[in-house]
Amino acid sequence: DIQMTQSPSSVSASVGDRVTITCRASQGISSWLAWYQQKPGKAPKLLIYAASSLQSGVPSRFSGSGSGTDFTLTVSSLQPEDFATYYCQQANSFPQTFGQGTKVEIK
Amino acid sequence: QVQLVESGGGVVQPGGSLRLSCAASGFTFNIYGMHWVRQAPGKGLEWVAYIRYDGGNTYYADSVKGRFTISRDNSKNTLYLQMNSLRTDDTAVYYCAKKQGNPDYFDYWGQGTLVTVSS
């Protein structure tokens, strides 16, 4: 199975800050990577797919980059509604696997 | 608008069985693959199972293989997960999720249904 490792596990930030989360795959996955946002008690929401494609309706302050084994999710200017947990997911092969999550908290 | 509504969760003893359902609406159900994904309390996301649009192909996580069965009824726009030989570590919120094209991203999710396995 492909292992997905996110860092950091948590980050404290203020409104307006730029936040970057990284995700590393245990083997190359081309650009078959997605990012999800999850708020407490809610289902995950797809933000980015194919490493850098913005899902319809997602604000442009979210962006993704990378290919192969190293990927990043960047929030250019953190908004109050962005405090949540973020997960990466590889879609290269079954079983699909997720990173362990990164919690973005208010500083 | 796309809606996925899970049902069937509850409390069950170890070794017991449960069947989850996911009612789909707002899209052409019979042309999309569907997944189940679970989340143990306070933990991360774990993919569980996948079924092709026509039911012709299925995949399972090793942790549930041989115990869980994914199926669908396209005439009823409904996805199922039959869970047998349940263990305490199957306790989780179970989400159904729609496959977005190729490859397997999850573009719509249900609200989840909680399964608690406890004696």
Boltz contact constraints between the chains, C-beta under 6 A:
constraints:
  - contact:
      token1: [A, 32]
      token2: [B, 103]
      max_distance: 6.0
  - contact:
      token1: [A, 34]
      token2: [B, 105]
      max_distance: 6.0
  - contact:
      token1: [A, 43]
      token2: [B, 95]
      max_distance: 6.0
  - contact:
      token1: [A, 43]
      token2: [B, 109]
      max_distance: 6.0
  - contact:
      token1: [A, 43]
      token2: [B, 111]
      max_distance: 6.0
  - contact:
      token1: [A, 43]
      token2: [B, 112]
      max_distance: 6.0
  - contact:
      token1: [A, 44]
      token2: [B, 109]
      max_distance: 6.0
  - contact:
      token1: [A, 46]
      token2: [B, 107]
      max_distance: 6.0
  - contact:
      token1: [A, 49]
      token2: [B, 105]
      max_distance: 6.0
  - contact:
      token1: [A, 87]
      token2: [B, 45]
      max_distance: 6.0
  - contact:
      token1: [A, 91]
      token2: [B, 103]
      max_distance: 6.0
  - contact:
      token1: [A, 91]
      token2: [B, 104]
      max_distance: 6.0
  - contact:
      token1: [A, 91]
      token2: [B, 105]
      max_distance: 6.0
  - contact:
      token1: [A, 94]
      token2: [B, 59]
      max_distance: 6.0
  - contact:
      token1: [A, 95]
      token2: [B, 47]
      max_distance: 6.0
  - contact:
      token1: [A, 95]
      token2: [B, 61]
      max_distance: 6.0
  - contact:
      token1: [A, 96]
      token2: [B, 47]
      max_distance: 6.0
  - contact:
      token1: [A, 96]
      token2: [B, 104]
      max_distance: 6.0
  - contact:
      token1: [A, 98]
      token2: [B, 44]
      max_distance: 6.0
  - contact:
      token1: [A, 98]
      token2: [B, 45]
      max_distance: 6.0
  - contact:
      token1: [A, 100]
      token2: [B, 44]
      max_distance: 6.0
  - contact:
      token1: [A, 101]
      token2: [B, 44]
      max_distance: 6.0
